[in-house]
Amino acid sequence: MSAPVSSRARQAARPDPRHSSRPVKQPNSQLEGQVSRGFEAVADAFAENFTQRGELGGACCVYYLGDKVVDLWGGVRNQATGEPWQEDTMVLVYSTTKGLAAMTLALAHSRGWLDYEKRVATYWPEFAQNGKETITVRQLLAHQAGLFALAEKVDRSIVADLDRLAAILARQKPAWKPGTRQAYHAITLGYYENELLRRVDPEHRSLGQFFQDEIATPLGLDFYIRLPESIPDSRLATITRPSLLEMVRGFGFRFSLLAFNPRSNITRALIGSMLPHDPRRVYARDLEVPAGGGVGTARAIAYAYGVFASGGRELALRPETLGLLSAPPIPATRGFHDECMKADARFSLGFMKPGPLMAFGSARAFGMPGSGGSMGFADPETGIGYGYVTSGMGTVLSGDPRDLALRNAVQTAIRARQR
């Protein structure tokens, strides 16, 4: 018996009448949803995630040329209670949030409020101290500002006070000369984006509020960068974390050593990543961690990226903005080698771009994976908007096998349609 579904979620889940869809209900399982004709292999891959790749609970959705062609969910949302994943279940997606956060700055660019090539200090004068005077918006959003860690302690009370947080961010000194190296700003990126957006938005809204007002509400998305009190715990999936042994096996010995070294760049960059969790309410309410605290559905992620992949008409995005998002990334002086992840990772304008660490879509694609396996991306080349979420954290940096199986099935279906 399914729990009641909000009218917004029900509307988003309805099969598109322009496509012939078939319901998906696996015998003796909790897998549900629908796929359009030609995308049946995606449903098969989703089912195999549970039988072959250790999936616990999750969802996958795909938009193609503006139409929803895949909408699947299943498994359990809470391993301790065994409660099933429902049509409107939402889950924390960690760094996949970065892609949704970057959409707010893209919208600001489309409205003429923000120029990616301008210096951050143009919009935020207090930022111009301690060696940050020449950092451009593009460099900041490409993780090339050397601001991947903060010297001052930032707890939940400071994150909730944006003025206090902004003062700390402005005082921070870069780890090296900005623009020379790349280092994954795992948590700090969202804080800097938040303040930058507050400065350029005529209403001075926070990034989470702007996202809700200008993207989530117009598109009818079940996704929050600041989860409100009104969302009941019954709609939220709990995260099941891997064991220490699983982490070492999955991430490899070298990266695991870095992850458990409190002085390593990646450990310092990840400080604050647990703030979105709340033992009393599953996830923290009314708190914004724009680089890793988003909570939502695969359907919402896929639809948002689908809008970006198919022209952005619903958000009045300018072709110039979409062209910049689709363009190749620009490396730091020393290249794309990331000083935190110790790998070749490619970022541009707040999104990840396809590269050696993470291959997805065409060269024009842009998106963002999240810790544990979640993924969202847009591919203007094929018109794809894709979203995958899970409650069982995986341990692969270069593309979770569950997500990869789904994406491969989607690409096979698209190629078949284009013949």
C-alpha positions as CSV (number, residue, x, y, z in Angstrom):
1,M,0.0,0.0,0.0
2,S,1.6,3.3,-1.1
3,A,1.6,6.3,1.2
4,P,-0.3,9.3,0.0
5,V,1.5,11.2,-2.8
6,S,1.5,15.0,-3.0
7,S,-0.3,16.5,-6.0
8,R,3.0,17.9,-7.2
9,A,4.7,14.6,-7.0
10,R,1.8,12.8,-8.6
11,Q,1.8,15.2,-11.5
12,A,5.5,14.8,-12.1
13,A,5.2,11.0,-11.9
14,R,2.3,10.7,-14.5
15,P,3.4,9.0,-17.7
16,D,3.8,11.5,-20.6
17,P,0.8,11.0,-23.1
18,R,3.1,11.5,-26.1
19,H,5.0,8.3,-25.3
20,S,3.8,4.8,-25.0
21,S,4.7,3.8,-21.5
22,R,4.4,0.5,-19.6
23,P,4.1,0.2,-15.8
24,V,7.0,-1.5,-14.1
25,K,6.1,-3.9,-11.2
26,Q,8.6,-6.7,-10.6
27,P,7.1,-9.9,-9.2
28,N,7.8,-10.4,-5.5
29,S,9.6,-7.1,-5.3
30,Q,9.0,-3.5,-4.4
31,L,10.1,-2.0,-7.7
32,E,7.6,0.3,-9.3
33,G,7.3,3.0,-11.9
34,Q,7.1,3.2,-15.7
35,V,9.3,3.4,-18.7
36,S,8.5,4.5,-22.3
37,R,8.8,2.1,-25.2
38,G,12.5,1.6,-26.1
39,F,13.7,2.3,-22.5
40,E,12.8,-1.1,-21.1
41,A,16.5,-1.9,-20.6
42,V,16.7,0.8,-18.0
43,A,14.1,-0.9,-15.9
44,D,16.0,-4.2,-16.3
45,A,19.2,-2.5,-15.1
46,F,17.4,-0.9,-12.2
47,A,16.1,-4.3,-11.1
48,E,19.5,-5.8,-11.5
49,N,20.9,-3.2,-9.2
50,F,19.0,-4.9,-6.4
51,T,19.8,-8.5,-7.4
52,Q,23.4,-8.0,-8.5
53,R,24.8,-4.7,-7.3
54,G,23.7,-4.5,-3.7
55,E,21.1,-1.7,-4.1
56,L,19.1,-1.0,-0.9
57,G,16.6,1.6,-2.0
58,G,16.6,4.3,-4.6
59,A,15.1,5.9,-7.7
60,C,16.0,6.7,-11.3
61,C,14.3,9.2,-13.7
62,V,15.2,10.3,-17.2
63,Y,13.8,13.1,-19.4
64,Y,14.5,13.0,-23.1
65,L,13.8,16.0,-25.3
66,G,11.6,17.4,-22.6
67,D,9.5,14.2,-22.0
68,K,9.7,11.9,-19.1
69,V,10.7,8.4,-20.4
70,V,11.9,6.7,-17.2
71,D,10.5,7.0,-13.7
72,L,11.5,4.1,-11.4
73,W,11.7,3.6,-7.6
74,G,12.0,0.7,-5.2
75,G,13.6,-1.0,-2.3
76,V,13.5,0.3,1.2
77,R,13.9,3.8,2.4
78,N,14.9,2.8,5.9
79,Q,17.0,-0.3,6.4
80,A,16.2,-0.5,10.2
81,T,12.4,-0.6,9.8
82,G,12.2,-2.1,6.3
83,E,9.7,0.7,5.2
84,P,9.5,0.7,1.4
85,W,10.7,3.5,-0.9
86,Q,7.6,5.4,-2.1
87,E,6.9,7.4,-5.2
88,D,7.6,10.7,-3.3
89,T,10.5,9.5,-1.1
90,M,13.3,12.1,-0.8
91,V,16.9,11.5,0.2
92,L,20.1,13.4,0.9
93,V,22.2,13.5,-2.2
94,Y,25.4,15.1,-0.9
95,S,27.5,16.7,-3.7
96,T,24.9,16.1,-6.3
97,T,23.5,19.2,-4.7
98,K,26.3,21.2,-6.3
99,G,24.7,20.9,-9.7
100,L,21.3,22.3,-8.5
101,A,23.2,25.1,-6.6
102,A,25.1,26.0,-9.8
103,M,21.7,26.3,-11.6
104,T,20.9,29.3,-9.4
105,L,24.1,31.1,-10.6
106,A,23.3,30.2,-14.2
107,L,19.9,31.8,-13.8
108,A,21.6,34.9,-12.3
109,H,23.9,35.0,-15.3
110,S,20.9,34.7,-17.7
111,R,19.3,37.7,-15.9
112,G,22.4,39.8,-16.4
113,W,23.3,40.0,-12.7
114,L,26.5,37.9,-12.8
115,D,29.4,37.7,-15.2
116,Y,31.5,34.5,-14.8
117,E,34.6,36.4,-16.0
118,K,34.4,39.2,-13.4
119,R,36.2,39.1,-10.2
120,V,34.3,37.9,-7.2
121,A,35.2,41.1,-5.4
122,T,33.3,43.1,-8.0
123,Y,30.1,41.8,-6.4
124,W,31.5,41.2,-2.9
125,P,34.0,43.9,-2.0
126,E,34.9,42.3,1.4
127,F,36.1,39.2,-0.4
128,A,39.2,41.2,-1.7
129,Q,41.5,40.5,1.2
130,N,44.3,38.0,2.0
131,G,45.2,37.3,-1.5
132,K,41.8,36.8,-3.0
133,E,41.6,40.1,-4.9
134,T,41.9,38.8,-8.4
135,I,39.9,35.5,-8.1
136,T,37.2,35.4,-10.8
137,V,33.8,33.8,-10.5
138,R,34.9,31.2,-13.1
139,Q,38.0,30.3,-11.0
140,L,35.9,30.0,-7.8
141,L,33.3,27.8,-9.5
142,A,36.0,25.6,-11.0
143,H,37.6,24.8,-7.6
144,Q,40.7,26.8,-8.6
145,A,40.5,29.5,-5.8
146,G,42.5,27.6,-3.2
147,L,39.7,27.9,-0.7
148,F,38.9,24.3,-0.2
149,A,39.2,24.5,3.6
150,L,38.5,27.1,6.3
151,A,41.0,28.1,9.0
152,E,38.2,29.1,11.3
153,K,35.8,26.6,12.8
154,V,32.3,26.7,11.3
155,D,29.6,25.0,13.2
156,R,25.8,24.8,12.6
157,S,25.1,28.1,14.4
158,I,27.5,29.9,12.1
159,V,26.2,28.2,8.9
160,A,22.7,29.4,10.0
161,D,23.9,33.0,10.4
162,L,24.9,34.0,6.9
163,D,26.4,37.4,7.9
164,R,28.8,35.7,10.3
165,L,29.6,33.0,7.8
166,A,30.3,35.7,5.1
167,A,32.8,37.4,7.4
168,I,34.7,34.2,7.9
169,L,34.7,33.4,4.2
170,A,36.0,36.9,3.4
171,R,38.9,36.5,5.8
172,Q,40.1,33.1,4.5
173,K,43.5,33.0,2.9
174,P,43.9,30.8,-0.2
175,A,46.1,27.7,0.2
176,W,48.2,28.8,-2.8
177,K,48.1,31.4,-5.6
178,P,44.5,31.3,-7.0
179,G,44.3,29.9,-10.5
180,T,47.4,27.8,-10.3
181,R,46.0,24.6,-8.9
182,Q,42.7,22.8,-8.5
183,A,41.4,21.4,-5.2
184,Y,37.9,20.1,-4.7
185,H,35.9,22.7,-2.6
186,A,33.7,19.9,-1.2
187,I,31.8,22.0,1.3
188,T,33.2,25.6,1.1
189,L,32.1,26.0,-2.5
190,G,28.4,26.2,-1.6
191,Y,29.1,28.7,1.2
192,Y,30.9,31.0,-1.3
193,E,28.2,30.5,-3.9
194,N,25.6,31.4,-1.3
195,E,27.1,34.7,-0.4
196,L,27.9,35.6,-4.1
197,L,24.2,35.0,-5.0
198,R,23.1,37.1,-2.0
199,R,25.2,39.9,-3.3
200,V,23.9,39.9,-6.9
201,D,20.2,39.0,-6.2
202,P,18.2,42.3,-6.0
203,E,16.2,40.7,-3.1
204,H,19.4,39.4,-1.4
205,R,17.9,36.0,-0.9
206,S,20.0,33.0,0.2
207,L,20.9,30.4,-2.4
208,G,18.4,27.9,-0.9
209,Q,15.6,30.5,-0.9
210,F,16.4,31.6,-4.4
211,F,16.4,28.0,-5.6
212,Q,13.0,27.4,-4.0
213,D,11.5,30.6,-5.4
214,E,13.0,30.7,-8.9
215,I,13.6,27.1,-9.8
216,A,11.9,24.5,-7.6
217,T,8.5,26.2,-7.3
218,P,8.2,27.2,-11.0
219,L,9.2,23.7,-12.1
220,G,7.3,21.8,-9.4
221,L,10.4,20.1,-8.0
222,D,10.5,18.0,-4.9
223,F,14.0,19.2,-4.1
224,Y,15.2,21.4,-1.3
225,I,18.6,23.0,-0.6
226,R,17.0,24.2,2.7
227,L,14.7,21.4,3.9
228,P,11.7,23.0,5.6
229,E,10.1,21.9,8.9
230,S,6.9,21.0,7.0
231,I,8.4,17.9,5.4
232,P,7.5,14.9,7.5
233,D,10.2,12.3,8.4
234,S,8.0,9.7,6.7
235,R,9.0,11.1,3.3
236,L,12.7,10.9,4.0
237,A,15.0,7.9,3.3
238,T,17.8,7.3,5.8
239,I,21.3,6.8,4.7
240,T,23.1,3.5,5.2
241,R,26.8,4.0,5.3
242,P,29.4,1.4,4.2
243,S,31.6,-0.4,6.7
244,L,35.3,0.5,7.1
245,L,36.3,-2.7,5.2
246,E,33.9,-1.8,2.4
247,M,35.4,1.7,2.2
248,V,39.0,0.4,2.0
249,R,38.0,-2.1,-0.7
250,G,36.0,0.4,-2.7
251,F,38.1,3.5,-2.5
252,G,41.5,1.8,-2.5
253,F,44.2,1.8,0.1
254,R,45.9,5.0,-1.0
255,F,42.7,7.2,-1.0
256,S,41.5,5.6,2.2
257,L,44.8,6.6,3.9
258,L,44.1,10.2,2.8
259,A,40.5,10.0,3.9
260,F,41.5,9.0,7.5
261,N,44.3,11.5,7.8
262,P,43.0,14.5,9.6
263,R,45.6,16.7,7.9
264,S,45.1,15.6,4.3
265,N,43.5,18.1,1.9
266,I,40.4,15.9,1.3
267,T,39.7,15.4,5.0
268,R,40.0,19.2,5.6
269,A,37.8,19.8,2.5
270,L,35.0,17.5,3.8
271,I,34.7,19.3,7.2
272,G,31.1,20.1,7.6
273,S,29.8,17.3,5.4
274,M,27.8,15.8,8.3
275,L,25.9,19.0,9.1
276,P,22.9,18.1,7.0
277,H,22.3,15.0,9.2
278,D,20.1,15.2,12.3
279,P,19.6,12.2,14.5
280,R,16.2,13.5,15.7
281,R,14.7,14.5,12.3
282,V,16.7,12.4,9.8
283,Y,18.0,15.6,8.2
284,A,18.6,19.1,9.5
285,R,15.8,21.6,8.9
286,D,16.1,25.2,7.8
287,L,19.9,24.9,7.3
288,E,21.7,25.5,4.0
289,V,24.8,23.5,3.0
290,P,24.6,24.2,-0.8
291,A,27.5,22.0,-1.7
292,G,26.3,18.9,0.0
293,G,22.9,19.3,1.8
294,G,20.3,19.0,-0.9
295,V,17.4,16.6,-0.3
296,G,15.0,15.5,-3.0
297,T,13.9,13.0,-5.6
298,A,15.5,11.6,-8.7
299,R,12.5,12.9,-10.6
300,A,13.2,16.5,-9.5
301,I,16.9,16.2,-10.4
302,A,16.1,14.7,-13.8
303,Y,13.5,17.3,-14.6
304,A,15.7,20.3,-13.6
305,Y,18.5,19.0,-15.8
306,G,16.1,18.1,-18.5
307,V,15.1,21.8,-18.7
308,F,18.7,22.8,-19.0
309,A,19.3,20.1,-21.6
310,S,16.4,21.2,-23.9
311,G,16.8,24.9,-24.1
312,G,15.8,26.2,-20.7
313,R,12.6,27.8,-21.9
314,E,10.7,27.1,-18.7
315,L,13.3,29.2,-16.8
316,A,13.9,31.8,-19.5
317,L,17.6,30.8,-19.7
318,R,19.5,32.6,-22.4
319,P,21.3,30.6,-25.1
320,E,24.5,32.3,-24.2
321,T,24.3,30.9,-20.6
322,L,23.6,27.4,-21.9
323,G,26.4,27.7,-24.3
324,L,28.9,28.5,-21.5
325,L,27.7,25.5,-19.5
326,S,28.2,23.2,-22.5
327,A,31.6,24.6,-23.3
328,P,34.9,22.7,-22.4
329,P,36.3,23.3,-19.0
330,I,39.3,25.6,-18.6
331,P,42.1,24.1,-16.5
332,A,44.2,25.7,-13.8
333,T,47.8,26.6,-14.7
334,R,48.9,23.2,-13.5
335,G,46.1,21.4,-15.1
336,F,43.1,19.4,-13.9
337,H,44.9,17.3,-11.3
338,D,42.9,17.7,-8.2
339,E,44.9,18.3,-5.0
340,C,42.2,16.8,-2.8
341,M,41.0,13.8,-4.8
342,K,44.4,13.1,-6.3
343,A,42.8,12.5,-9.7
344,D,42.0,14.3,-13.0
345,A,38.6,15.9,-12.3
346,R,37.1,18.5,-14.5
347,F,34.8,21.3,-13.3
348,S,33.3,24.4,-14.9
349,L,30.8,27.0,-13.6
350,G,29.8,24.9,-10.6
351,F,29.3,21.7,-12.5
352,M,31.4,18.7,-13.2
353,K,32.3,18.0,-16.8
354,P,33.0,14.6,-18.3
355,G,36.6,13.5,-17.9
356,P,38.9,10.7,-16.8
357,L,37.6,10.6,-13.3
358,M,33.9,10.6,-14.3
359,A,32.7,10.0,-17.9
360,F,29.0,10.8,-18.6
361,G,27.1,11.9,-21.6
362,S,28.8,13.8,-24.5
363,A,31.5,16.4,-24.3
364,R,28.8,19.1,-23.9
365,A,27.2,17.4,-20.8
366,F,27.4,19.0,-17.4
367,G,26.2,17.6,-14.0
368,M,27.5,16.4,-10.6
369,P,27.8,13.1,-8.8
370,G,27.4,12.8,-5.0
371,S,29.1,10.8,-2.3
372,G,27.7,7.4,-2.1
373,G,26.5,7.1,-5.7
374,S,23.8,9.7,-6.6
375,M,24.1,11.5,-9.9
376,G,22.4,14.1,-12.0
377,F,23.4,15.6,-15.4
378,A,22.2,17.4,-18.5
379,D,23.4,16.5,-22.0
380,P,22.3,19.1,-24.6
381,E,23.8,16.9,-27.3
382,T,21.1,14.3,-26.7
383,G,18.5,16.3,-24.8
384,I,18.9,14.1,-21.7
385,G,18.1,15.1,-18.1
386,Y,19.1,12.3,-15.7
387,G,18.7,11.7,-12.0
388,Y,19.6,8.8,-9.8
389,V,19.4,8.7,-6.0
390,T,20.1,6.0,-3.4
391,S,19.9,5.3,0.4
392,G,22.8,2.8,0.4
393,M,26.1,4.6,0.0
394,G,28.6,3.1,-2.4
395,T,32.4,3.3,-2.3
396,V,33.5,4.2,-5.9
397,L,34.9,7.6,-6.8
398,S,34.8,7.2,-10.6
399,G,31.1,6.3,-11.0
400,D,29.0,4.0,-8.9
401,P,28.3,0.6,-10.6
402,R,24.5,1.1,-10.0
403,D,24.5,4.5,-11.6
404,L,26.8,3.4,-14.4
405,A,24.5,0.5,-15.3
406,L,21.5,2.8,-15.5
407,R,23.4,5.4,-17.6
408,N,24.7,2.8,-20.0
409,A,21.2,1.5,-20.5
410,V,19.9,5.0,-21.2
411,Q,22.7,5.7,-23.7
412,T,21.9,2.4,-25.5
413,A,18.3,3.4,-25.8
414,I,19.1,6.9,-27.1
415,R,21.5,5.5,-29.7
416,A,18.8,3.0,-30.9
417,R,16.3,5.9,-31.3
418,Q,18.8,8.0,-33.3
419,R,19.5,5.3,-35.9
